[in-house]
Amino acid sequence: MTMRARCGIAAVLALGVMLSACLERELKPLNPCLVSGVARSVSAKNIDKIDLLFMVDNSNSMKEEQEALRDQFPKLIRTLTTGDRSDRGLDPFSPVTDLHLGVVSSDMGTPGVNLTGCSADGGDDGKLKHESSGAAGCAATYPSFLTYKAMGGNPDAFARDFACIAVLGTGGCGIEQQLEAPLKALWPSVYFNAKGEMAPNPVRFLATTPAGTMGRGDVGAIQGGSLGFLRNDVKTGISLIAIVVVTDEEDCSFKDNSHLAGAANAADINIRCAQNPQNMYSVKDRYFEGFRGLRPNNTDLVVFAAIVGVPPELVDDKARKGVNFSKEPERNAYYERILNDSRMQQEFIMGPNGGPIVRASCSKPAAVPGGVPQTADPPRRIVELARLFGENGIVQSICQPEFGGAMDAIIDAIAIHLKPVCLPRPLVRKLEGTVGCKVIWELPRQGEAPESTPTQCAAHPDFLTSAGVSSTTKGERCEVKQLPVKNRAIPTGLGEGWYYDDFAADLATQCLAKEPQRISFTSGARPLTGVVVKLECLDEIQKLPILRPDLAVNVKQPEIGTPCGKDTAVSAAQEETCVLTKGDGAPDTSMFCHPERNVCVMACTSPTQCPPAWDCDLRSDTLAHSGPRGGFCVNPTCGGETDKEAQ
């Protein structure tokens, strides 16, 4: 009689590439057959580029905040370009190799209205600010935006250059349009819809001239535009867009300027927007949809962060601890606590000049002894926008003593998209150098794929094999060729594909110390935008602790299934991994390192030598692959195959 029972459960480990999150959830045992498994899938976008735009409030109250921001630029740039957050003890991520940095002010003027300190012609009008601050170490001039390339780039010098253009000074218009300014800087004057067809532009801007109503995203630098700042070419790789707003007041991005008529002084101006919310643009319709519209087919590649007038204790590490921002109910509860706080309500009080002002939401001590404490107004519109962005939204406080924590939070939001493919538990590599897993690409359907993304496995027959059609995406599924690893080195000369990597020199910086293994792809097999990547593992390694009364209790004992071998012949040291220790200290060699499976198994010549309900596999092909130790114990109901007739 032949007993052949195999595990029927596939552990599916879904992977992201470069930008995707690591497998964050702890893997849970499925049954005795399998070591672990979790079901998850992500979209691969292969991101190594970031276009980072700072909107810096340049009104009269922002001098100290701009200086505090300047001090944190080196940390931000260094972390993004190295992927190293070890000084915080947090997980690393794949470094950015191509970075654009730009800055825009909050000064959009007051189109059509003459006000003291504000231009009726549009102020800075969404133009990228690149004038040198003239501080020590700054150049005389800078391009409209800065570019960093990993090859030959100096991140410290890059950070210094950015500080030279990002400290804008004060004197800007007191009607701050913190959301309108970056939208105008990035939105194109000529609009193409998601299908790539030219269409009527859905976003126009208040201006005194027809040309001024158009965005600057596709306008050359000589004409005051930001052409080239955003990368949209799917052939060369699109970028992640990150917009960071730094301000101590509420957004006053208006669609109707009637509330500004007759404003005679700055104090009066500062409350006009709060008193006339009907004149403001919709946060959701204009800015949430507008910023995401910059990536019409990849809206998750837009991050929005704000350093604003929120009380620090509502958004600090303690407040964020324990909140799983990937879960909408937890995220909503977090934002409800912020928006429902009494300090975040817009209330009018009598100001020092006898006129009404907005009650401050937070403050911090004066920069100099005897000076006036710095205050900020409740930024409800900006917080609502961050909330709409979900995991891609972040809020920090401008009232913090310094911005180190704010930069950490912004880095965290960006790094979600830059995680390497680290695995929370090791896989066992067999003698031939492979692991018992399959990497599957789920391709987009024809007509829904970016230009460079295949819709059929036949497009890359050298490393893709058809695996049917996905029931969810209805696109073709392709198995990616696995490349065997020998001598713990990157496979070469074997074509394109993926391999199990537990040896690369950068694992220590790219993965957590407790997760020193990942899935790596050769350069030609890196998944392209629109591909959903899954790792499917059918791991038949049986694990069972050896619970015998004659074994030492104060010694860590190997168990059936303990990894022992590598991708070479089993050595004496690897054999020792499977040696049990008896209570008197004597070695017990009843287990051995299987030369093909590379795990500890228990030697046997009959079932009586095996654990209860297990059997002794003495089939001829088993004996041929087990080496001189012969048969070994298996669980016949869970992956084992025995042949009673051979006994």
C-alpha positions in Angstrom: 0.0 0.0 0.0 1.3 3.4 -0.9 0.7 6.4 1.3 1.1 9.7 -0.6 -0.2 12.8 1.2 0.9 16.2 0.4 0.2 19.6 1.9 -2.5 21.4 0.0 -2.0 24.9 1.3 0.2 27.4 -0.5 1.7 30.1 1.6 1.5 33.2 -0.4 3.9 36.0 0.4 3.2 39.0 -1.7 6.1 41.3 -2.5 6.6 44.9 -3.5 9.7 46.0 -5.4 11.7 49.0 -4.2 8.8 51.2 -3.2 6.6 48.7 -1.6 6.4 47.9 2.1 8.3 45.0 3.7 6.1 42.1 4.9 5.2 43.9 8.1 2.8 41.5 9.6 4.2 38.7 11.8 3.8 35.4 9.9 1.5 32.9 11.5 1.8 29.1 11.3 -0.7 27.6 8.9 -0.3 23.9 9.9 2.5 21.5 10.8 3.5 21.2 7.2 4.4 24.8 6.7 6.8 27.0 8.5 4.8 30.2 7.9 2.7 32.1 5.4 0.7 35.3 4.8 -1.5 36.4 1.9 -0.7 39.9 0.5 -0.2 41.6 -2.9 1.0 45.0 -3.9 1.6 46.9 -7.1 5.2 47.2 -8.3 6.4 50.5 -9.4 10.1 50.3 -9.2 10.6 53.7 -7.7 14.1 55.2 -7.1 13.2 58.8 -8.0 11.6 61.5 -5.8 10.4 64.9 -6.7 10.3 66.8 -3.4 8.6 70.2 -3.3 8.6 72.4 -0.2 6.0 75.1 0.2 7.5 77.5 2.7 5.4 80.3 4.2 7.3 83.6 3.7 5.1 85.9 5.7 6.4 88.0 8.5 6.0 85.5 11.3 8.1 82.7 9.8 11.7 83.8 10.3 12.6 81.4 13.2 10.6 78.5 11.7 12.6 78.8 8.4 15.8 78.7 10.3 14.7 75.6 12.2 13.8 74.0 8.9 17.1 74.9 7.4 18.9 73.1 10.2 17.1 69.8 9.4 17.7 69.7 5.7 21.0 67.8 5.9 19.3 65.1 7.9 16.5 64.8 5.5 18.7 64.6 2.4 21.3 62.3 4.0 18.6 59.8 5.1 16.8 59.8 1.7 20.0 59.3 -0.2 21.4 56.6 2.0 18.3 54.8 3.2 20.0 54.6 6.6 17.9 55.4 9.7 20.1 53.4 12.0 20.6 56.4 14.4 16.9 56.0 15.2 17.0 52.2 15.3 14.3 51.9 12.6 14.2 49.8 9.5 16.2 51.0 6.5 14.9 51.4 3.0 16.2 51.5 -0.5 18.0 54.8 -1.1 16.8 57.4 -3.5 19.3 57.6 -6.4 17.6 60.5 -8.3 16.2 63.4 -6.3 14.7 66.7 -7.4 14.3 69.5 -4.8 12.3 72.6 -5.3 10.7 75.3 -3.1 7.8 77.6 -3.6 6.5 80.4 -1.3 2.9 80.9 0.1 2.7 84.3 -1.6 0.2 84.2 -4.5 -0.7 87.8 -4.0 -4.3 89.0 -4.1 -5.2 88.9 -7.8 -7.3 91.9 -8.8 -7.2 93.5 -5.3 -4.6 96.0 -4.1 -3.6 95.3 -0.5 -0.7 96.5 1.5 2.1 93.9 1.3 0.4 91.9 -1.4 0.6 92.1 -5.2 -2.5 92.4 -7.3 -0.6 90.7 -10.1 0.0 87.4 -8.2 3.0 87.8 -6.0 5.4 84.9 -6.4 2.6 83.2 -8.3 3.7 79.6 -7.9 7.2 80.1 -9.4 10.0 77.9 -8.0 12.1 80.1 -5.7 15.8 79.7 -6.4 17.4 82.9 -5.3 20.5 82.5 -3.2 20.1 83.6 0.4 23.6 85.0 0.3 24.6 83.1 3.5 28.1 81.8 4.0 28.9 78.9 1.7 26.0 79.7 -0.7 26.6 80.2 -4.4 25.6 83.4 -6.2 22.9 81.7 -8.3 21.1 78.4 -8.5 18.9 76.6 -11.1 15.1 76.7 -10.7 15.3 73.3 -8.9 18.2 71.2 -7.6 19.1 67.7 -8.9 20.9 65.0 -7.0 22.3 61.8 -8.7 23.7 59.0 -6.7 26.6 58.5 -9.1 29.1 61.2 -8.2 26.6 63.1 -6.0 27.5 64.7 -2.7 24.4 64.6 -0.4 25.9 67.0 2.2 26.7 69.6 -0.4 23.3 69.1 -2.0 21.6 69.7 1.4 23.6 72.9 1.9 22.6 74.1 -1.5 18.9 73.5 -0.8 19.2 75.4 2.5 20.5 78.3 0.5 17.3 78.6 -1.6 14.7 77.3 0.9 15.2 80.0 3.5 13.0 82.6 1.7 13.0 85.3 4.3 9.8 87.2 5.3 7.8 90.0 3.8 5.5 87.9 1.7 1.8 88.5 1.4 -0.2 88.0 4.6 -2.9 86.2 2.7 -1.1 82.8 2.5 -2.2 80.4 -0.1 -0.3 77.4 1.0 -2.2 74.8 -1.1 -2.7 76.9 -4.2 1.0 77.8 -4.6 2.3 74.2 -5.0 -0.6 73.2 -7.2 0.1 76.1 -9.6 3.8 75.2 -9.5 3.2 71.6 -10.6 0.0 71.6 -12.6 0.5 71.7 -16.4 -0.7 74.5 -18.7 -1.6 71.9 -21.3 -3.6 69.0 -19.9 -3.6 65.3 -21.0 -6.1 63.0 -19.5 -5.4 59.5 -18.1 -5.6 58.0 -21.6 -2.9 60.4 -22.8 -5.3 62.5 -24.9 -5.2 66.3 -24.9 -8.3 67.6 -23.1 -9.7 70.9 -21.7 -7.7 71.9 -18.6 -9.8 71.2 -15.5 -7.6 73.5 -13.3 -7.4 77.2 -13.7 -6.0 79.9 -11.4 -7.2 83.4 -10.4 -5.1 85.9 -12.4 -5.3 89.3 -14.1 -4.2 87.9 -17.4 -5.3 84.8 -19.5 -1.7 83.4 -19.3 -1.7 83.7 -15.6 -4.7 81.3 -15.2 -2.6 78.4 -16.4 -0.3 76.1 -14.3 3.5 76.2 -14.5 4.3 72.5 -14.5 5.2 72.3 -18.2 6.5 75.8 -18.6 10.2 76.5 -19.1 12.3 78.0 -16.3 12.9 81.2 -18.3 9.2 81.8 -18.4 8.9 81.1 -14.6 7.9 77.5 -14.9 9.0 74.2 -13.4 9.3 72.1 -16.6 11.4 69.0 -15.9 10.8 69.0 -12.2 8.2 66.1 -12.3 9.3 62.9 -13.9 6.4 61.3 -15.8 8.1 59.1 -18.4 7.2 55.4 -17.7 10.0 54.3 -20.0 12.7 55.9 -17.8 10.8 55.5 -14.5 8.2 57.8 -13.0 8.9 59.5 -9.7 7.3 59.7 -6.3 5.9 63.2 -5.7 6.2 64.5 -2.1 4.7 67.9 -1.2 5.7 69.4 2.2 3.9 72.4 3.5 5.5 74.5 6.3 3.4 77.3 7.7 2.1 78.8 11.0 -1.3 79.9 9.6 -4.4 78.4 8.0 -4.6 78.0 4.2 -6.4 80.8 2.5 -6.5 79.5 -1.1 -9.5 81.4 -2.5 -11.6 81.1 -5.6 -13.4 84.4 -5.0 -11.6 87.5 -3.9 -14.7 89.4 -2.7 -13.8 88.9 1.0 -10.6 91.0 0.4 -12.4 94.1 -0.7 -11.9 97.0 1.7 -9.4 95.2 3.9 -7.4 98.1 5.3 -4.7 96.5 7.5 -2.9 93.3 8.2 -4.9 92.4 11.2 -8.1 92.7 9.2 -6.7 90.7 6.4 -5.6 87.8 8.6 -9.2 86.9 9.6 -11.0 87.5 6.3 -10.5 83.9 5.1 -11.7 82.3 8.3 -14.8 84.5 8.2 -15.5 83.6 4.6 -15.1 79.9 4.1 -17.5 80.0 1.2 -14.8 81.8 -0.8 -12.2 79.1 -0.3 -11.5 76.3 -2.8 -12.7 72.8 -1.8 -9.8 70.9 -0.1 -11.0 67.6 -1.5 -12.0 68.5 -5.0 -9.2 70.9 -5.8 -6.2 69.8 -3.8 -6.7 66.2 -3.0 -7.8 65.4 -6.5 -5.5 68.0 -8.0 -2.3 66.7 -6.4 -3.2 63.1 -7.1 -4.1 64.1 -10.6 -0.4 64.7 -11.2 -0.1 60.9 -11.3 -3.4 59.9 -13.0 -2.6 56.2 -13.2 -0.5 56.0 -10.1 -2.3 58.2 -7.5 -0.6 56.4 -4.6 2.7 57.9 -5.7 1.8 61.3 -4.2 2.7 62.1 -0.6 1.4 65.1 1.3 3.1 66.3 4.5 2.5 69.4 6.6 4.4 71.1 9.4 1.7 73.3 10.8 0.0 74.8 13.8 -1.1 71.6 15.5 -0.5 71.3 19.2 2.7 69.1 19.4 1.3 66.6 21.8 -1.5 65.6 19.3 1.0 64.5 16.7 4.3 63.6 18.5 5.7 60.1 18.7 3.6 59.3 21.8 0.4 60.3 20.0 1.3 58.3 16.9 2.5 55.2 18.8 0.2 52.3 18.4 -1.7 53.8 15.5 -1.7 51.6 12.5 -2.0 54.1 9.7 -2.6 51.4 7.1 -6.0 50.8 8.8 -8.6 53.4 8.0 -10.6 53.2 11.3 -7.4 53.8 13.4 -6.3 56.5 11.1 -9.6 58.3 11.2 -9.7 58.1 15.0 -6.3 59.7 15.1 -7.4 62.6 12.9 -10.6 63.0 14.8 -8.7 63.5 18.0 -6.7 66.3 16.3 -9.7 68.1 14.6 -11.9 67.8 17.7 -9.4 69.2 20.1 -10.6 72.5 21.5 -7.4 74.3 20.5 -8.0 73.3 16.8 -11.3 75.2 16.5 -11.3 78.5 14.7 -12.4 81.1 17.3 -12.1 84.9 17.2 -10.7 86.8 20.1 -9.8 90.4 20.7 -6.3 91.2 19.5 -3.7 93.6 21.0 -4.7 96.3 18.5 -8.3 96.1 19.5 -9.5 94.1 16.5 -10.5 90.5 16.2 -7.9 87.8 15.6 -7.9 84.0 15.3 -7.1 82.3 18.6 -3.8 80.6 18.5 -3.7 76.8 18.4 -0.2 76.4 19.8 2.9 78.4 20.7 6.5 78.1 21.6 8.8 80.4 23.6 10.4 83.4 22.0 13.6 82.9 20.1 15.4 85.5 22.2 15.0 86.4 25.9 12.3 89.0 26.4 10.9 88.4 22.9 7.3 87.7 21.9 6.3 84.0 22.0 5.7 82.5 18.5 2.2 81.4 17.9 0.3 79.5 15.2 -3.3 79.4 14.0 -5.4 76.1 13.7 -4.8 74.7 10.2 -8.0 72.7 9.8 -8.0 72.8 6.0 -4.4 71.5 5.8 -5.0 68.7 8.3 -8.2 67.7 6.4 -6.1 67.4 3.3 -3.5 65.2 5.0 -6.3 63.0 6.3 -7.6 62.5 2.8 -4.2 61.2 1.7 -4.5 58.2 4.1 -1.1 56.5 4.6 0.4 59.1 2.3 -0.5 61.9 4.6 1.5 63.2 7.5 0.9 66.1 10.0 3.5 67.5 12.4 3.6 70.6 14.6 5.4 73.8 13.8 5.3 74.6 17.5 7.8 71.8 18.3 11.2 73.2 19.7 13.0 71.7 16.7 11.9 69.9 13.5 13.9 66.6 13.9 10.8 64.6 14.8 8.9 66.2 11.9 11.6 65.2 9.4 11.5 61.7 10.8 7.8 61.5 10.3 8.1 62.8 6.7 10.9 60.3 6.0 8.6 57.5 7.3 5.8 58.5 5.0 8.1 58.6 1.9 10.0 55.4 2.9 6.8 53.3 2.8 7.3 53.4 -1.0 11.0 52.6 -0.9 11.2 49.5 1.2 13.3 46.6 -0.1 11.8 43.1 -0.4 12.9 41.9 3.0 11.4 38.7 4.4 10.4 38.3 8.0 11.6 34.7 8.2 14.4 32.8 6.4 13.7 30.2 3.6 15.8 27.1 3.4 17.9 26.9 0.2 18.2 23.4 -1.2 21.4 21.8 -2.5 20.7 23.0 -6.1 20.6 26.6 -4.8 16.9 27.3 -5.0 14.1 27.7 -2.5 10.7 26.1 -2.6 8.9 29.2 -3.9 7.5 30.8 -7.0 7.5 34.5 -8.0 4.4 35.4 -10.0 3.8 38.5 -12.0 0.2 39.4 -12.5 0.2 41.6 -15.6 -2.3 44.4 -16.4 -4.7 43.9 -19.2 -4.1 45.2 -22.6 -5.1 48.8 -22.8 -4.6 49.4 -19.1 -0.8 49.0 -19.0 1.8 51.8 -19.1 3.8 51.9 -22.3 6.8 49.9 -21.2 4.8 47.2 -19.2 4.1 43.9 -20.9 0.6 42.4 -21.0 1.7 38.9 -22.0 4.3 36.6 -20.7 5.5 36.0 -24.2 7.0 39.5 -24.2 9.8 38.1 -22.0 10.0 34.4 -22.8 13.6 34.2 -21.5 12.4 34.6 -17.9 8.6 34.5 -17.9 6.4 31.4 -18.3 2.6 31.6 -18.6 0.7 30.5 -15.5 -2.8 31.2 -16.6 -5.1 34.2 -16.0 -5.6 36.1 -12.8 -9.1 35.8 -11.4 -8.8 39.3 -9.9 -7.1 41.4 -12.5 -8.1 39.2 -15.5 -4.6 39.8 -16.8 -2.1 37.1 -17.6 -0.1 35.5 -14.8 3.6 34.7 -15.4 6.0 32.7 -13.4 9.4 34.3 -13.1 12.5 32.1 -13.5 14.3 31.4 -10.3 18.1 31.5 -10.5 20.0 29.1 -8.3 22.5 30.5 -5.9 25.9 28.9 -5.6 28.6 29.7 -3.0 26.4 32.5 -1.6 27.0 34.8 -4.6 24.7 36.7 -7.1 23.9 34.3 -10.0 25.7 35.2 -13.2 25.5 33.9 -16.7 22.1 32.3 -16.1 19.9 35.0 -17.7 17.3 37.2 -16.0 15.2 36.2 -13.0 14.9 36.3 -9.3 17.0 34.7 -6.5 16.8 34.2 -2.7 19.3 36.6 -1.2 20.6 36.0 2.4 24.2 37.0 1.7 24.5 40.4 0.1 26.7 42.9 1.8 24.0 45.6 2.0 21.5 43.4 3.8 22.6 44.9 7.1 21.6 48.3 6.0 18.6 47.4 3.7 16.8 45.0 6.0 16.3 44.7 9.8 18.8 42.7 11.8 16.0 40.2 12.5 15.1 39.9 8.8 18.4 39.4 7.0 16.9 37.9 3.9 15.1 39.1 0.8 14.0 38.4 -2.7 16.2 40.1 -5.3 15.8 40.5 -9.0 18.4 40.8 -11.8 18.3 44.2 -13.5 16.3 42.9 -16.5 13.7 41.2 -14.4 12.7 44.1 -12.1 8.9 44.3 -12.3 7.6 47.3 -14.1 4.8 49.8 -13.2 1.4 48.1 -13.1 2.7 44.6 -12.4 1.4 42.9 -9.2 4.1 40.7 -7.7 3.4 37.7 -5.5 5.7 35.1 -3.9 4.0 31.8 -3.6 5.7 29.3 -1.3 4.7 25.7 -0.8 7.1 24.9 2.0 7.0 21.2 2.9 9.6 21.4 5.6 8.3 19.5 8.6 9.2 20.9 12.0 8.9 19.0 15.3 10.8 19.5 18.6 12.4 16.4 20.1 10.9 16.0 23.5 12.8 13.2 25.2 13.4 12.8 28.9 17.0 11.8 28.4 18.0 15.1 26.7 19.6 18.0 28.5 17.1 20.7 29.5 19.6 23.6 29.8 20.8 23.3 26.2 19.1 24.6 23.1 18.4 21.4 21.1 17.9 21.2 17.3 14.6 19.9 16.1 13.3 18.2 13.0 13.3 20.9 10.3 16.1 23.0 11.7 18.1 24.5 8.8 21.6 23.1 8.7 23.0 23.0 5.2 23.9 25.6 2.6 24.2 25.4 -1.2 27.3 23.2 -1.0 27.9 19.7 0.2 27.2 19.2 3.9 30.2 19.9 6.1 31.1 18.5 9.4 30.1 21.8 11.1 26.7 21.6 9.5 26.3 18.1 10.7 27.0 19.3 14.2 23.9 21.6 13.9 21.8 18.5 14.1 23.5 16.8 17.1 21.4 16.4 20.2 22.9 16.7 23.7 22.0 14.1 26.3 21.5 14.9 30.0 25.0 13.7 30.8 26.5 15.9 28.1 27.1 13.1 25.6 26.2 13.7 21.9 23.3 12.0 20.3 23.6 11.6 16.5 20.2 10.2 15.8 19.5 13.2 13.6 21.5 14.3 10.6 21.6 17.2 8.1 19.8 16.0 4.9 22.2 16.7 2.0 19.4 17.7 -0.4 16.8 19.4 1.8 19.4 21.1 4.0 17.4 20.6 7.2 17.8 18.3 10.2 16.0 15.0 9.9 15.8 12.0 12.2 17.5 8.8 11.0 15.5 5.6 11.1 15.4 2.0 9.9 11.9 1.4 11.1 8.8 3.4 12.3 9.5 2.5 15.9 12.4 5.0 15.9 10.2 7.9 14.8 7.9 10.3 16.8 4.3 9.1 17.3 2.2 9.0 14.1 5.3 9.5 12.0 6.7 7.0 9.6 10.1 5.9 8.3 10.8 6.8 4.7 12.9 3.9 3.2 11.9 4.3 -0.4 14.8 3.6 -2.9 14.8 7.1 -4.3 14.9 8.5 -0.8 17.8 6.4 0.2 19.6 7.5 -3.0 19.4 11.1 -2.0 19.9 10.8 1.8 23.5 9.8 1.8 25.0 7.1 4.1 22.5 7.7 6.9 19.7 6.2 4.9 16.0 6.6 5.7 14.5 9.4 7.9 11.3 10.1 9.7 8.4 11.9 8.0 4.8 12.8 8.8 2.8 10.8 6.3 -0.2 13.1 6.6 1.8 16.3 6.0 4.1 16.2 3.1 5.8 12.9 3.7 5.9 10.1 1.1 6.5 6.6 2.2 6.3 3.2 0.5 5.2 0.4 2.8 6.0 -2.2 0.2 9.7 -1.2 0.4 9.9 -2.1 4.1 
